[in-house]
């Protein structure tokens, strides 16, 4: 005779609370309690400000919320590097992203307009990262590199 109380489709409280059939009680609540750390990034001519500049990310995910408080387009690039001086630059002072090992290119938020805010979650393991704007613009026949002008900051993930 068939005993329905042992059916895998009968999730009585006795089975649920003891984790039978691979289910853990409140698994969703535990994951929600570990919120993704957030870093606020301010982009303005010609600076990048991070708050906080050091973040703890045990799960390896960090949300960067970038606000363009400048008066022109900016972007936000994230690479693993000791500091800005460690990055390869061209004659105009822009970072040559093609010369950075792919494993160190963490991603970017493409250029966006002044007054706008964009966010993205990055997979960042413990280490040091450079957050920068790599836009160049022509001003009266002169190429201006936002990076060369000092538009970069170091983010430490622990």
Secondary structure as the mmCIF struct_conf table of DSSP 4:
data_model
#
loop_
_struct_conf.conf_type_id
_struct_conf.id
_struct_conf.beg_label_comp_id
_struct_conf.beg_label_asym_id
_struct_conf.beg_label_seq_id
_struct_conf.end_label_comp_id
_struct_conf.end_label_asym_id
_struct_conf.end_label_seq_id
HELX_RH_3T_P HELX_RH_3T_P1 UNK A 4 UNK A 6
TURN_TY1_P TURN_TY1_P1 UNK A 8 UNK A 9
HELX_RH_AL_P HELX_RH_AL_P1 UNK A 13 UNK A 17
TURN_TY1_P TURN_TY1_P2 UNK A 18 UNK A 19
HELX_RH_3T_P HELX_RH_3T_P2 UNK A 20 UNK A 22
TURN_TY1_P TURN_TY1_P3 UNK A 25 UNK A 26
HELX_RH_AL_P HELX_RH_AL_P2 UNK A 27 UNK A 33
BEND BEND1 UNK A 34 UNK A 34
HELX_LH_PP_P HELX_LH_PP_P1 UNK A 35 UNK A 36
STRN STRN1 UNK A 37 UNK A 44
TURN_TY1_P TURN_TY1_P4 UNK A 45 UNK A 46
STRN STRN2 UNK A 47 UNK A 51
BEND BEND2 UNK A 52 UNK A 53
STRN STRN3 UNK A 54 UNK A 55
TURN_TY1_P TURN_TY1_P5 UNK A 58 UNK A 59
BEND BEND3 UNK A 60 UNK A 60
STRN STRN4 UNK A 61 UNK A 68
BEND BEND4 UNK A 70 UNK A 72
STRN STRN5 UNK A 74 UNK A 80
BEND BEND5 UNK A 82 UNK A 83
HELX_RH_3T_P HELX_RH_3T_P3 UNK A 84 UNK A 86
BEND BEND6 UNK A 87 UNK A 87
STRN STRN6 UNK A 89 UNK A 89
TURN_TY1_P TURN_TY1_P6 UNK A 91 UNK A 92
BEND BEND7 UNK A 93 UNK A 93
STRN STRN7 UNK A 95 UNK A 95
HELX_RH_3T_P HELX_RH_3T_P4 UNK A 97 UNK A 99
BEND BEND8 UNK A 100 UNK A 100
HELX_RH_3T_P HELX_RH_3T_P5 UNK A 102 UNK A 104
STRN STRN8 UNK A 105 UNK A 112
TURN_TY1_P TURN_TY1_P7 UNK A 114 UNK A 115
STRN STRN9 UNK A 117 UNK A 123
BEND BEND9 UNK A 126 UNK A 126
STRN STRN10 UNK A 127 UNK A 132
STRN STRN11 UNK A 136 UNK A 139
TURN_TY1_P TURN_TY1_P8 UNK A 140 UNK A 141
STRN STRN12 UNK A 142 UNK A 145
TURN_TY1_P TURN_TY1_P9 UNK A 146 UNK A 150
STRN STRN13 UNK A 152 UNK A 157
#
